Amino acid sequence: MIKYAQTRPLLYMQACRRKRMRHTRARNGYPSS
């Protein structure tokens, strides 16, 4: 249960970052990682 609770928010944050990166990547010049 602990692993699930810890990985859940991690995946959610990663997805949010990916969406944000796609938009702010070209503007701020972030690497497509």
C-alpha positions, 0 to 999 in steps of 0.5 A: 500500500505504501508503494502504491501511495508513493508511486501514484503522486509521482506518476501524476506529477510526471504527467503534469510535467510532461504536459507543461514541458510540451508547452513551455519547452520551446518558450523557455528552452527546456530539454525534451527529457 
